[in-house]
Amino acid sequence: MEKTKVSARVAAFDGLRAIAITAVLITHVVPDNLPGGQLGVDLFFALSGYLITSLLLKEYDHFGRVSLKDFYIRRILRLAPALMVFAVVVTGFALARHEPHAWGEFFAVITYTMNFVAAFKLLGDSLSMGHTWSLAVEEQFYLLWPLLMIFLLGRARSWLMATTLALAAMGLLSTFALQVMGVDTWMIYFLPTTRVAPLLVGAAGAIAYWRGLPAWSARLVASPWIAVTALALITAWFFRNTWGDVWTWRAGLAGFAALTVLLIVHAIEAPGSIVTRILSLPPVAWLGRRSYAFYLWHAPVLWMLASSAESPWMQIMITFAATAAIAELSWRLVEAPALKLKTRFERAGLPLRAEPSAPHAGALVWRSAEQGGEAH
């Protein structure tokens, strides 16, 4: 099988990652000031759902099949090396401090089961690596979603969108049912059923774009006012106390993901818009490019520097600077080398970037480019 030597990215997508990780970091330092910042994780989920689905659709369209082996190898090379370094280092510190659940956490991290460990408090509710629950949810999605997509594309292509939306609705209904049953928000927060909606709303956005946007829809999504409104609503949502808001978990996550999809498609349809350019600024894109390492390392850095500053905003700056240094090392020494190896498992000739929609409904048109979109 031929391989390509380049991976594609859209800089604005890195800008969305930068927004997500910034919200998460701030809410972990000053939760009262940004009580909804944990929704940054759901921004990551919506983006991942969109990008993974787009990549699978492109490969299927161009080659008539998807290589699951190559897909899973690419995911492993993108995510596992940095995660393993993180897990080994943090576990080493935990063992040095004689923490009782160090090995249990290590096992949960490397098996991508931390979401269940956290939901059921199998190791208590104070975990050194508990924030990796979101990586577990994504990995579970990466494991199952391609299998279902390939099945539907091969046997029931017309049911792909309906099935995606139905599964998202089932996730929302399951959360509603758990709330009615009196299950506490802690468990609901970590269960994968709660996070199905943002992942699959992102996937539905990719499927809709793959089908082709009608002319009026493409013009609407390309409008800078639509993008500004979506970005403003996402930002405002971060300031909402979502933890105690039952409607956030019943339907809000799907709405939040839909706003994210609007910004994703806007970045493709309107690459020259003010919003796309802001999201593509080099410092913003730099942070987004390293958002994975930022997410991994910000929590242990925060714990280690917990008493280093009296002002919470000074604490944010110190945590950001220390995490940025570690993230840069992770990028240069671990992630970038793994990404070079990852390209060996990408098919040569596979177009890497979506063109803006034609002025009519139809199939998605793809073209080759050295700068396009890639899953986190």
C-alpha positions, 0 to 999 in steps of 0.5 A: 500500500502506498503512503503519503508523506504529509499530514494536513491541518487547518490552522483554525481547527488548532484555534478551536483546540486553543479555546478548549484547552484555555477554558479547561485550564482556567476552570481548573484554577478558578472554577468560580470565575469560569464555572462552565469551562469544563465544556472545553472538553466537549469542544474537543469531542465535537471537533474529534467527531467531525474530523475522524468521520471526515477522514473515514469518509474521504478514505472510503470515497477514494478507495472504496474501503477503509483500512482499520489496521492503518486507522488504529495504528495512526490513532495509537501513534498520535495519542499513545506515546505522549500518554505513556510518557505522562503516565510513567512520570506521574506514576513515578511521582505518585509512588514516591509520595506513597499514594495508595492508588498509583498503580490502579490509576496507571492501569486505568490510564493505559487501558483507557478506562479512567472514565469508568473508574472516575464515574464509579469512584473505584479509586476514590474521588481524588485522582492524580490522573483523573482528568484522562477520563476524557481521553478514555471516552475518545479512545472508546469512540475511536474503537467503535465508531469506525466499525459502525461507519464501515458497516453502514457505508457498505450496506446501508449508506442512506442510513448513515445520518439517521443512525448517527442522529439516533445514537446521539438522541439515545445518549441524551435520553439515557442521561435524562433517564439517569437524572430521573432515576436520581443518579448524581451529576458526578457519575453522569458527568463521566459516563460515556453515554453523556458524551455520545451526543457531542461526539456524534453531533460532530460526526453528523456535521461531517456527514452533512458536509460530505453530502454537500451543502445547499447554496443557501446553507453554504452562504449562511455558514460562511457569514462572519455574523454566524461565526461571531454569534457561535463564538460568542455563545460558546464563550458565554456558555463557559461562564454558565454554571453548567454543573448544576444545570440539568438541561446542560446534560439533557440537551445542552451538550448537543447544542454546544457541539452544534455551535462548534460544528458551525465554526468548523464548517465556517473555517472551511467555507470562509478561510478569509473571514475575521473569525477564521483569521483570528483562530489561525493566528500563529500563537493561537495555532501554536497552543492548539497544536500542543493542546494534547500535551497541555491537557495531559500536563496542566493538572499535575503542574497545577497540583505541584504549583498549588501554593506558588501564588496568592492571586488565582490569575497569577496562578493561571499564568504560572501554570500556563507557563510551566505547562507550555514548557513541558508541552513544547518538550513533549511536542518536540521529543515525543509527539512530532517524531511519532507523527512522522512515523504516523504518516507511513500509515496514510494512503498516498493520493488521499486528498487532505482538505475540503474545498468550500461547497459548490453552489448546489447540493451534491457530493463533497469535493476534495483537493490535495493540500499540504495544509488541511485538517487532521484529527487531534 
